[in-house]
Amino acid sequence: MKNSGVKLVTIAVAMAGLFAFNSLRSGSIKGTVSPSDGAVRAWAESATDTLKAPVVNGAYEITDAKPGSYKVIIEAKPPYRNAAKDGITVNDGQTADAGDIKLEK
């Protein structure tokens, strides 16, 4: 009887641990760049993460972003300059829209 109780508690703790990790789902950040041929890569920086994704036809989606606040940086091709946008908030399992980021020469 005593072994059954210990086994039951062990299983309950293991299940609680699995559900705790499952509750933290990553999200993503998407957006566009103007002009569409002026960018190479999009970067997302937070206090703990740096993520990147290619810019294809003026659009990007940065995946695996943990919930939090990010700064999106667009790596530009010459003659354009890099551009950035602060305060992009990713919520648990959601896609944040950074909107259109315009590049300047």
C-alpha positions as CSV (number, residue, x, y, z in Angstrom):
1,M,0.0,0.0,0.0
2,K,2.8,2.4,0.8
3,N,4.5,1.7,-2.5
4,S,1.3,2.5,-4.4
5,G,1.1,5.9,-2.7
6,V,4.7,6.7,-3.6
7,K,4.2,5.7,-7.2
8,L,1.0,7.7,-7.5
9,V,2.8,10.9,-6.1
10,T,5.7,10.3,-8.5
11,I,3.4,10.0,-11.5
12,A,1.5,13.2,-10.4
13,V,4.7,15.2,-10.1
14,A,5.9,14.0,-13.5
15,M,2.6,14.9,-15.2
16,A,2.6,18.4,-13.5
17,G,6.1,19.0,-14.9
18,L,5.0,18.0,-18.4
19,F,2.0,20.3,-18.3
20,A,4.1,23.2,-17.0
21,F,6.5,23.1,-20.0
22,N,3.6,22.7,-22.4
23,S,2.0,25.9,-21.2
24,L,4.9,28.0,-22.6
25,R,4.3,28.1,-26.3
26,S,6.4,30.1,-28.6
27,G,5.0,32.7,-30.9
28,S,6.2,34.6,-34.0
29,I,6.8,38.1,-35.4
30,K,5.8,38.9,-39.0
31,G,5.9,42.0,-41.1
32,T,6.9,43.6,-44.4
33,V,9.7,45.8,-45.6
34,S,9.5,48.6,-48.2
35,P,11.0,48.6,-50.7
36,S,10.5,44.9,-51.0
37,D,14.0,44.3,-52.6
38,G,15.9,46.4,-50.1
39,A,16.3,43.9,-47.2
40,V,18.3,40.7,-46.6
41,R,17.3,39.6,-43.1
42,A,15.0,40.5,-40.2
43,W,16.3,40.2,-36.6
44,A,14.3,40.1,-33.4
45,E,16.1,41.0,-30.1
46,S,14.8,40.7,-26.6
47,A,16.5,40.7,-23.2
48,T,17.2,37.0,-23.6
49,D,16.9,36.0,-27.3
50,T,18.2,37.0,-30.7
51,L,16.3,35.4,-33.6
52,K,16.5,35.9,-37.4
53,A,14.6,35.1,-40.6
54,P,15.2,35.9,-44.3
55,V,13.2,38.6,-46.0
56,V,11.6,37.2,-49.1
57,N,9.7,39.4,-51.5
58,G,9.5,42.1,-48.8
59,A,8.0,39.8,-46.1
60,Y,9.4,37.9,-43.1
61,E,8.2,35.8,-40.3
62,I,10.5,35.2,-37.3
63,T,9.4,32.0,-35.5
64,D,10.1,30.4,-32.1
65,A,9.8,33.8,-30.2
66,K,9.2,33.4,-26.5
67,P,6.5,35.7,-25.0
68,G,8.0,39.2,-24.3
69,S,9.0,42.5,-25.9
70,Y,11.2,42.6,-29.0
71,K,13.1,45.0,-31.1
72,V,12.9,44.1,-34.8
73,I,15.9,45.1,-36.9
74,I,15.9,45.0,-40.7
75,E,19.3,44.3,-42.3
76,A,19.3,46.3,-45.5
77,K,21.1,46.0,-48.8
78,P,23.1,49.0,-50.0
79,P,22.2,51.7,-50.8
80,Y,19.6,51.3,-48.0
81,R,20.3,51.7,-44.3
82,N,19.3,49.2,-41.6
83,A,16.0,50.1,-39.8
84,A,14.5,49.1,-36.5
85,K,11.2,49.1,-34.7
86,D,10.9,48.8,-30.9
87,G,8.1,47.5,-28.6
88,I,6.9,44.5,-30.6
89,T,5.0,42.3,-28.0
90,V,4.8,38.6,-28.5
91,N,2.1,36.8,-26.5
92,D,2.0,33.1,-25.6
93,G,1.5,31.2,-28.9
94,Q,0.5,34.2,-30.9
95,T,1.8,36.0,-34.0
96,A,2.8,39.7,-33.5
97,D,2.4,41.9,-36.5
98,A,5.3,44.4,-36.8
99,G,3.6,46.2,-39.7
100,D,5.6,47.7,-42.6
101,I,9.1,48.9,-41.9
102,K,10.3,51.5,-44.5
103,L,14.0,51.6,-45.5
104,E,15.8,54.8,-46.3
105,K,18.8,55.5,-48.4
